Amino acid sequence: MRIETIRSYYQARGLQWPSAKNALWFYLSEVGELAEAYLAHHENELTSEEIELLNQIAGAGLHADEIVSRVEGWVRNNDRVRKENISKEVADCEMMLSVFMYSLTGSSPDTALLEKMREKLGDRADILG
């Protein structure tokens, strides 16, 4: 996602742009929410080991959520009771990962991924456009 779009969203919501450290906590909180959502929909397809891991990730996300709840300008827009929408949780993860990367490096995950792909493909990198 374009960082300019995310910045516009933050401005429209009146949100403060987070530091890289706080963006990482926000991201980890979102990953926990994604783990909860996936578990809510797919628990019957998972092994006990996978369920335990997702529960641990959800717990770590709750801990990260506690940390970010003390950050000035933080807005909770999900009460963690509704765990239904996996695609929205993935979108939140993508947004917060982009914010973290940009706050830390001034670049986007998309740019870094494209560079990595080009390095791995070498002579065949032209297929990426």
Backbone as a chain_set.jsonl record, in Angstrom:
{"seq": "MRIETIRSYYQARGLQWPSAKNALWFYLSEVGELAEAYLAHHENELTSEEIELLNQIAGAGLHADEIVSRVEGWVRNNDRVRKENISKEVADCEMMLSVFMYSLTGSSPDTALLEKMREKLGDRADILG", "coords": {"N": [[0.843, -1.181, 0.0], [0.466, 2.231, -0.714], [2.325, 4.612, 1.049], [1.511, 7.23, 1.231], [-1.248, 7.063, 1.018], [-1.862, 5.749, 3.39], [-0.976, 7.685, 5.205], [-2.82, 9.744, 4.626], [-5.15, 8.52, 5.516], [-4.552, 8.304, 8.265], [-4.472, 11.042, 8.895], [-7.131, 11.804, 8.3], [-8.487, 10.377, 10.241], [-7.516, 11.572, 12.451], [-5.281, 10.591, 13.714], [-2.157, 10.086, 15.319], [1.054, 9.904, 13.862], [2.952, 7.034, 14.357], [6.029, 6.303, 16.139], [8.762, 4.205, 15.031], [9.147, 2.137, 16.9], [6.684, 2.129, 18.339], [4.969, 1.608, 16.214], [5.743, -0.976, 15.653], [4.751, -2.321, 17.913], [2.01, -1.861, 17.504], [1.718, -3.312, 15.129], [2.322, -5.935, 16.022], [0.218, -6.29, 17.772], [-1.883, -6.339, 15.944], [-1.223, -8.678, 14.536], [-1.724, -10.532, 16.519], [-4.517, -10.238, 16.678], [-5.178, -11.188, 14.153], [-4.377, -13.859, 14.432], [-6.258, -14.677, 16.348], [-8.631, -14.344, 14.861], [-8.235, -16.156, 12.754], [-8.126, -18.549, 14.166], [-10.719, -18.563, 15.231], [-12.22, -19.156, 12.987], [-11.091, -21.452, 11.874], [-10.416, -23.458, 13.648], [-11.199, -26.155, 13.837], [-9.761, -27.338, 11.817], [-7.196, -27.502, 12.587], [-4.206, -28.729, 14.208], [-3.574, -29.725, 17.628], [-1.174, -28.613, 18.428], [-0.878, -26.483, 16.609], [-3.102, -24.945, 17.317], [-2.391, -24.235, 19.928], [-0.098, -22.696, 19.391], [-1.237, -20.552, 17.905], [-2.86, -19.506, 19.92], [-0.863, -18.638, 21.684], [0.341, -16.651, 20.108], [-1.833, -14.924, 19.864], [-2.036, -14.202, 22.548], [0.412, -12.857, 22.893], [-0.109, -10.767, 21.176], [-2.15, -9.482, 22.591], [-0.655, -8.597, 24.751], [1.066, -6.793, 23.453], [-0.928, -5.049, 22.664], [-1.692, -4.014, 25.133], [0.579, -2.508, 25.692], [0.581, -0.599, 23.567], [-1.775, 0.667, 24.155], [-1.17, 2.567, 25.966], [0.02, 4.549, 24.561], [0.086, 7.875, 23.516], [-2.501, 9.31, 21.603], [-3.435, 6.962, 20.612], [-5.943, 4.89, 19.25], [-8.475, 2.669, 19.855], [-10.041, 0.601, 17.701], [-11.212, -1.776, 17.508], [-12.829, -4.009, 19.448], [-11.898, -6.462, 20.182], [-13.692, -8.436, 20.586], [-15.201, -9.164, 18.44], [-14.178, -11.397, 16.14], [-14.232, -12.0, 13.518], [-13.521, -11.206, 10.874], [-11.182, -12.053, 8.816], [-9.907, -10.998, 6.538], [-9.935, -8.229, 7.001], [-8.291, -8.097, 9.232], [-5.893, -8.983, 8.141], [-5.466, -6.848, 6.394], [-5.129, -4.778, 8.276], [-2.741, -5.674, 9.437], [-1.019, -5.466, 7.224], [-1.098, -2.688, 6.819], [-0.013, -1.703, 9.26], [2.497, -2.905, 9.232], [3.594, -1.631, 7.037], [3.615, 1.019, 8.0], [5.389, 0.697, 10.142], [7.772, -0.083, 8.759], [8.19, 2.181, 7.125], [8.45, 4.198, 9.067], [10.771, 3.347, 10.289], [12.701, 3.087, 8.221], [12.093, 4.773, 6.095], [11.214, 3.687, 3.804], [9.201, 1.325, 1.913], [7.573, -1.862, 2.609], [6.878, -3.067, 0.197], [8.718, -2.04, -1.648], [11.11, -3.057, -0.57], [10.605, -5.818, -0.789], [10.402, -6.13, -3.568], [13.031, -5.442, -4.311], [14.402, -7.557, -3.052], [13.339, -9.757, -4.468], [14.32, -9.18, -7.02], [17.065, -9.43, -6.563], [17.194, -12.193, -5.965], [16.305, -13.315, -8.343], [18.125, -12.469, -10.23], [19.449, -12.499, -13.415], [16.939, -12.982, -14.482], [15.228, -11.092, -13.521], [13.839, -9.23, -14.993], [11.276, -10.135, -15.495], [9.685, -9.169, -13.526], [8.922, -6.664, -14.091]], "CA": [[0.0, 0.0, 0.0], [1.22, 3.491, -0.771], [2.418, 5.266, 2.352], [0.728, 8.465, 1.156], [-2.629, 6.685, 1.3], [-1.936, 5.481, 4.826], [-0.868, 8.992, 5.883], [-4.108, 10.423, 4.464], [-6.066, 7.826, 6.423], [-4.216, 8.746, 9.621], [-4.905, 12.436, 9.038], [-8.597, 11.833, 8.301], [-8.946, 9.827, 11.525], [-6.937, 12.343, 13.541], [-4.313, 9.74, 14.396], [-0.764, 10.519, 15.375], [1.948, 8.953, 13.195], [3.754, 6.439, 15.425], [7.454, 6.016, 15.981], [8.975, 2.834, 14.566], [8.924, 1.23, 18.037], [5.248, 2.005, 18.593], [4.367, 0.95, 15.054], [5.995, -2.412, 15.816], [3.769, -2.83, 18.896], [0.719, -1.882, 16.823], [1.757, -4.435, 14.193], [2.228, -7.197, 16.767], [-1.158, -6.357, 18.253], [-2.707, -6.764, 14.803], [-0.923, -10.09, 14.259], [-2.496, -11.273, 17.518], [-5.92, -10.226, 16.258], [-5.273, -12.097, 13.013], [-4.317, -15.223, 14.971], [-7.57, -14.927, 16.954], [-9.623, -14.472, 13.797], [-8.01, -17.418, 12.041], [-8.523, -19.604, 15.092], [-12.176, -18.55, 15.339], [-12.812, -19.729, 11.779], [-10.452, -22.669, 11.356], [-9.907, -24.292, 14.742], [-11.458, -27.574, 13.574], [-8.825, -27.812, 10.8], [-5.851, -27.352, 13.134], [-3.735, -29.662, 15.222], [-3.495, -29.113, 18.961], [0.049, -27.804, 18.434], [-1.171, -25.251, 15.873], [-4.03, -24.172, 18.142], [-1.607, -23.673, 21.027], [0.741, -21.63, 18.843], [-2.089, -19.395, 17.612], [-3.233, -18.922, 21.213], [0.312, -17.909, 22.185], [0.473, -15.44, 19.29], [-2.931, -14.043, 20.285], [-1.649, -13.674, 23.859], [1.469, -11.859, 22.677], [-0.789, -9.615, 20.594], [-2.829, -8.786, 23.686], [0.388, -7.899, 25.511], [1.435, -5.632, 22.624], [-2.084, -4.157, 22.738], [-1.582, -3.313, 26.416], [1.654, -1.517, 25.559], [0.169, 0.513, 22.702], [-2.908, 1.391, 24.74], [-0.608, 3.667, 26.747], [0.618, 5.503, 23.628], [-0.77, 9.035, 23.261], [-3.052, 9.336, 20.253], [-3.881, 5.621, 20.262], [-7.391, 4.724, 19.157], [-8.887, 1.266, 19.73], [-11.214, 0.545, 16.831], [-11.676, -3.157, 17.508], [-12.933, -4.368, 20.851], [-11.365, -7.812, 20.319], [-14.771, -9.383, 20.816], [-15.52, -9.642, 17.097], [-12.975, -11.981, 15.554], [-14.801, -12.657, 12.355], [-13.11, -10.798, 9.543], [-9.768, -12.323, 8.591], [-9.352, -10.097, 5.522], [-9.681, -6.926, 7.618], [-7.126, -8.23, 10.102], [-4.731, -9.013, 7.241], [-5.28, -5.467, 5.931], [-4.54, -4.029, 9.395], [-1.34, -6.099, 9.544], [-0.284, -4.861, 6.112], [-0.966, -1.254, 7.064], [0.906, -1.419, 10.366], [3.836, -3.289, 8.791], [4.047, -0.531, 6.174], [3.914, 2.162, 8.866], [6.627, 0.356, 10.851], [8.901, -0.036, 7.823], [8.427, 3.566, 6.714], [8.947, 4.939, 10.228], [12.126, 2.887, 10.585], [13.665, 3.191, 7.125], [11.682, 5.707, 5.053], [10.902, 2.889, 2.624], [8.017, 0.484, 2.096], [7.813, -3.296, 2.447], [6.762, -3.407, -1.225], [10.012, -1.725, -2.271], [12.095, -4.02, -0.073], [10.295, -7.124, -1.363], [10.771, -6.101, -4.981], [14.496, -5.503, -4.356], [14.794, -8.921, -2.694], [12.992, -10.614, -5.598], [15.266, -8.913, -8.107], [18.339, -10.054, -6.178], [17.067, -13.653, -6.061], [16.116, -13.72, -9.742], [19.296, -12.116, -11.026], [19.228, -12.217, -14.835], [15.52, -13.136, -14.835], [14.467, -10.062, -12.786], [13.022, -8.43, -15.905], [9.896, -10.622, -15.485], [8.96, -8.449, -12.488], [8.466, -5.388, -14.636]], "C": [[0.883, 1.236, 0.0], [1.176, 4.18, 0.587], [1.626, 6.564, 2.376], [-0.747, 8.201, 1.47], [-2.818, 6.443, 2.794], [-1.853, 6.783, 5.613], [-2.184, 9.761, 5.795], [-5.157, 9.822, 5.389], [-5.817, 8.262, 7.865], [-4.712, 10.168, 9.858], [-6.427, 12.533, 9.131], [-9.169, 11.325, 9.621], [-8.411, 10.611, 12.713], [-5.933, 11.549, 14.357], [-2.914, 10.329, 14.308], [0.096, 9.465, 14.682], [2.88, 8.363, 14.25], [5.242, 6.366, 15.088], [7.576, 4.577, 15.486], [8.684, 1.84, 15.69], [7.439, 1.039, 18.285], [4.526, 1.339, 17.431], [4.592, -0.561, 15.123], [5.014, -3.015, 16.812], [2.38, -2.896, 18.275], [0.649, -3.086, 15.868], [1.577, -5.763, 14.927], [0.836, -7.383, 17.374], [-2.081, -6.855, 17.148], [-2.46, -8.225, 14.438], [-1.671, -10.968, 15.261], [-3.964, -11.345, 17.159], [-6.137, -11.153, 15.061], [-5.25, -13.552, 13.479], [-5.66, -15.604, 15.599], [-8.632, -15.172, 15.891], [-9.474, -15.794, 13.058], [-8.466, -18.59, 12.901], [-10.048, -19.698, 15.202], [-12.841, -19.236, 14.15], [-12.294, -21.112, 11.409], [-9.945, -23.622, 12.431], [-10.08, -25.785, 14.452], [-10.526, -28.169, 12.517], [-7.395, -27.879, 11.325], [-5.504, -28.452, 14.117], [-3.693, -28.957, 16.573], [-2.252, -28.226, 19.071], [-0.188, -26.455, 17.742], [-2.113, -24.345, 16.66], [-3.276, -23.498, 19.276], [-0.73, -22.522, 20.538], [-0.085, -20.378, 18.539], [-2.566, -18.724, 18.898], [-2.079, -18.133, 21.819], [0.509, -16.595, 21.427], [-0.619, -14.439, 19.67], [-2.604, -13.414, 21.643], [-0.571, -12.617, 23.754], [0.872, -10.597, 22.059], [-1.529, -8.805, 21.636], [-1.827, -8.002, 24.535], [0.845, -6.648, 24.754], [0.319, -4.594, 22.662], [-2.07, -3.363, 24.043], [-0.532, -2.212, 26.347], [1.178, -0.327, 24.73], [-1.016, 1.283, 23.269], [-2.44, 2.56, 25.595], [0.049, 4.735, 25.874], [-0.377, 6.632, 23.368], [-1.234, 9.028, 21.803], [-3.554, 7.991, 19.774], [-5.392, 5.552, 20.247], [-7.686, 3.249, 18.966], [-10.14, 1.24, 18.865], [-11.748, -0.877, 16.71], [-11.679, -3.612, 18.957], [-12.442, -5.779, 21.159], [-12.436, -8.832, 20.679], [-15.174, -9.995, 19.474], [-14.231, -10.13, 16.448], [-13.307, -12.606, 14.194], [-14.1, -12.386, 11.032], [-11.596, -10.922, 9.336], [-9.18, -11.319, 7.604], [-9.081, -8.707, 6.107], [-8.484, -6.976, 8.553], [-5.83, -8.298, 9.275], [-4.427, -7.598, 6.755], [-4.659, -4.607, 7.033], [-3.07, -4.382, 9.566], [-0.497, -5.457, 8.45], [-0.053, -3.373, 6.355], [0.073, -0.985, 8.144], [2.332, -1.859, 10.026], [4.424, -2.205, 7.893], [4.431, 0.687, 6.995], [5.218, 1.914, 9.619], [7.834, 0.518, 9.935], [9.22, 1.401, 7.433], [8.993, 4.386, 7.869], [10.397, 4.587, 10.542], [13.121, 3.243, 9.487], [13.333, 4.254, 6.075], [11.338, 5.006, 3.75], [9.669, 2.049, 2.918], [8.387, -0.993, 1.998], [7.741, -3.72, 0.984], [8.087, -3.182, -1.941], [11.064, -2.738, -1.857], [11.866, -5.404, -0.675], [10.688, -7.188, -2.833], [12.291, -6.171, -5.139], [14.984, -6.916, -4.057], [14.511, -9.889, -3.84], [13.976, -10.44, -6.744], [16.622, -9.535, -7.817], [18.29, -11.561, -6.376], [16.956, -14.126, -7.503], [17.314, -13.419, -10.627], [18.933, -11.74, -12.445], [17.757, -12.257, -15.236], [14.644, -12.068, -14.182], [13.581, -9.234, -13.705], [11.569, -8.919, -15.943], [9.031, -9.876, -14.459], [8.44, -7.099, -12.96], [9.245, -4.212, -14.158]], "O": [[1.929, 1.265, 0.649], [0.114, 4.312, 1.195], [1.123, 6.961, 3.427], [-1.409, 9.019, 2.11], [-3.805, 6.878, 3.386], [-2.585, 6.965, 6.586], [-2.618, 10.363, 6.777], [-5.961, 10.546, 5.977], [-6.76, 8.554, 8.601], [-5.3, 10.461, 10.899], [-6.948, 13.275, 9.964], [-10.218, 11.792, 10.067], [-8.799, 10.355, 13.853], [-5.753, 11.799, 15.549], [-2.556, 10.987, 13.332], [-0.106, 8.268, 14.887], [3.538, 9.113, 14.971], [5.644, 6.368, 13.925], [6.606, 3.82, 15.519], [8.045, 0.813, 15.459], [6.978, -0.093, 18.426], [3.574, 0.587, 17.641], [3.734, -1.338, 14.702], [4.497, -4.108, 16.582], [1.65, -3.864, 18.485], [-0.362, -3.786, 15.816], [0.785, -6.61, 14.513], [0.342, -8.506, 17.475], [-2.954, -7.69, 17.386], [-3.395, -8.935, 14.069], [-2.19, -12.024, 14.899], [-4.593, -12.391, 17.314], [-7.166, -11.823, 14.971], [-6.013, -14.379, 12.981], [-6.144, -16.719, 15.406], [-9.436, -16.097, 16.007], [-10.462, -16.47, 12.77], [-9.115, -19.514, 12.41], [-10.599, -20.797, 15.259], [-13.908, -19.833, 14.295], [-12.973, -21.863, 10.71], [-9.129, -24.5, 12.148], [-9.208, -26.587, 14.785], [-10.503, -29.387, 12.34], [-6.482, -28.267, 10.596], [-6.374, -29.03, 14.768], [-3.769, -27.731, 16.642], [-2.287, -27.195, 19.742], [0.249, -25.414, 18.234], [-1.945, -23.126, 16.671], [-3.496, -22.32, 19.556], [-0.634, -21.489, 21.2], [0.324, -19.268, 18.88], [-2.664, -17.498, 18.953], [-2.295, -17.072, 22.406], [0.803, -15.56, 22.025], [-0.355, -13.242, 19.785], [-2.864, -12.231, 21.859], [-0.624, -11.597, 24.441], [1.295, -9.486, 22.379], [-1.538, -7.576, 21.579], [-2.111, -6.89, 24.981], [0.992, -5.577, 25.343], [0.588, -3.393, 22.69], [-2.4, -2.177, 24.055], [-0.729, -1.119, 26.878], [1.348, 0.822, 25.138], [-1.237, 2.436, 22.899], [-3.229, 3.45, 25.914], [0.577, 5.719, 26.393], [-1.538, 6.383, 23.041], [-0.448, 8.771, 20.891], [-4.048, 7.879, 18.652], [-6.052, 6.095, 21.134], [-7.199, 2.638, 18.015], [-11.176, 1.786, 19.244], [-12.635, -1.146, 15.9], [-10.641, -3.598, 19.619], [-12.564, -6.237, 22.295], [-12.12, -9.966, 21.037], [-15.453, -11.191, 19.383], [-13.303, -9.35, 16.235], [-12.722, -13.613, 13.795], [-14.086, -13.25, 10.156], [-10.838, -10.004, 9.645], [-8.067, -10.836, 7.811], [-8.092, -8.073, 5.74], [-7.739, -6.001, 8.658], [-4.806, -7.738, 9.666], [-3.266, -7.192, 6.71], [-3.767, -3.802, 6.764], [-2.241, -3.505, 9.811], [0.601, -4.963, 8.709], [1.042, -2.859, 6.129], [0.946, -0.135, 7.967], [3.287, -1.238, 10.494], [5.614, -1.899, 7.979], [5.451, 1.322, 6.728], [6.057, 2.808, 9.725], [8.807, 1.18, 10.295], [10.385, 1.798, 7.413], [9.912, 5.18, 7.674], [11.159, 5.434, 11.008], [14.247, 3.65, 9.771], [14.184, 4.603, 5.256], [11.188, 5.651, 2.712], [9.154, 2.058, 4.036], [9.393, -1.343, 1.382], [8.459, -4.629, 0.567], [8.529, -4.013, -2.734], [11.824, -3.226, -2.693], [12.824, -6.09, -1.033], [11.244, -8.188, -3.288], [12.786, -6.886, -6.01], [15.882, -7.419, -4.733], [15.341, -10.743, -4.152], [14.412, -11.411, -7.362], [17.256, -10.101, -8.708], [19.237, -12.148, -6.898], [17.447, -15.199, -7.853], [17.492, -14.053, -11.667], [18.198, -10.779, -12.669], [17.368, -11.632, -16.222], [13.42, -12.143, -14.286], [12.647, -8.589, -13.227], [10.699, -8.171, -16.39], [7.803, -9.939, -14.512], [7.613, -6.474, -12.297], [8.956, -3.08, -14.547]]}, "num_chains": 1, "name": "protein.A"}
